[in-house]
């Protein structure tokens, strides 16, 4: 397949990025080739583009939050066929390993998230090329391309009636935040929760807290402009660490008579992670880490915080199993069984030819999710 448009990173922090023509090879064993219809920009794409403490791998096609249609399938693919609507997901589900068979994990031995891998698992080669030279993949998805090749275990087949331009955001950020709360933190009705970081992932966590029936939802962010937006999603209170001389965990502990019952960190800041853990109540408090830290960061806290019966957990993709769980989340959204309100997360929309606008919105902190229309 020649002449497909893709957005390539060459390792330069350019002010504007250029769309180039790439060749996308046919899918091989256990792979599918997708026609991407809608994709969104997640901050993780910028984070790895800038290679902040991560292994740089260029030239590369980024993008991992998207929705599309199966164009063709490779050998051994039996549960998908051309025309199926799917969401590609950055961490997969092989359904065969101990992790996939466990009710407690979504970390597939074969398909778990791997930020350093730039090739396909089957033959350790890329399916993208420009003038015969290979272009690296990103998170097994590379959705900033009109067509992409993905392992069959990294796509969730969804109801074809679902609006792809909305449910595409469930393939990463919103599901990650939502699942971090309802699957991992698991606040009980009437409990309190603090959410650190009120971007799209954090507001997904706030949504999960609201769905779970939390009585106090404290949003923590250093950007005061996010206060009103957070209230629309369910935050009952707002704390800006910059407004206080003492550590924010102390502020929250004083607000809540000893600490919140649950906390979810969605920033990637190791200091926010420490604060999220230290602000939960002793005896039963649970803190969940979601953000991706710098490669060289270290988490430091006094062991007494564990001995006094606080629990620290981590999660990728909100502990959702992509193939098993995400189709059900989409169904519940369509039937209004989950008060997700995906429309609130989508603040901008641009054609692929204007994808630089999406980067501008994100880098300026404007809006939550910008949908990039691959056609038109």
Phi, psi and omega in degrees: 000111185249149174088015178280137179278133177217151180262113185257141171255130179253009179093007179253135177278076183278154179289330176223144182257154186245134176277129181239159176278132179231158173259133180245112184290162177295156178291142178261199183303131179061031178234159173228152174254128184251145166263111181281127179259321179221138175221160181230158179264122176252149183298337178300326178298316179292320182301315181278335172298316179284347178054048181285093179077004180253165180287116180288137180217104184223158356287150190211150173254117181272193181101129181208004178241108191198173173218143182200193184234138177294125178265321179201160182233152179265181180303137175087354179273116184242339184261006175225151178215160180307136180101341179295142176269133185217160170244118174287142183231141187289344176231133191258185180219107181279339179071007184240333185278167179303323179295315181293329180278345180281144175280351186255359185218151171237020184267078180306133178300322184275320194242014179297159183307133179219103185284342182270341183284128179241013182227173178279149183293323188302313184228008181056039176233159178273153174260358178253145174204155174229119182053038177084354180263131184293146175243135185285150173275169178224123178053025178070012185235303179049066186271000174276050179209145181298329175227147178213159178246131187225145173297141184301334180283355182250025176227141177253119177283126184239169177301127183293346178276349181290138179288105184301328182292349177249309186289349178301331181288349176281355182278357176207267195302309185294317178295323179299311179292315179301311182292326178302326179276302189282334181263332188245303178292319177051060177294142177274157180303130179092352180278171180253152180212143174247134178243119181266118181096116185245041169279198183298319180293314179298320179288335170295321177293320176299318178300316178299321179295320179294317179297323181285347178091022178299140183274325177236123178239105185262115177271134181240118181201149180269001178255103184297340181291347181273357183300306184296321178297318181297323179297324179297332181270348176130357178296135178262338180215161183223134178234125175254112181307333181291341182276000186231146179274340180261160179305143186297332178295327176290321178301313181293321178299320179291326180291332192241018177058051175117348179132160178281160179287326182218155172215151178225126181258126184228040184242327187089353177279124182295329177293322176295324178297316179296316180297320180297322179288315186283351180267357180274154185291142176291156179093319183211358184295140180233126176247138181238127179262130182240319186296153179268116184278169170298145184305328185261005180293151175231136179268120182234127174207162181283136180305336180299335179293334174276319183295336178270025167070041167262149182241134178244127180231161174231164180205146167245131177056032175061024182061018173281137169275119190305309185284327184274321190261320187297321176303325179289324177297318178298316179298316180295324176297315183294328181268005181059029177276344173238127181279066186280323180051056183303332182301330181293332182282336186266103186257343180215160176211131180221155173286159182304326181295343181244031184299335178299333177295323179298320177294321179298314179302316184289313183294336178268357180073025181263124176078184182247291179236133175253118178278130179254117182274117184285339177241137175076000000 
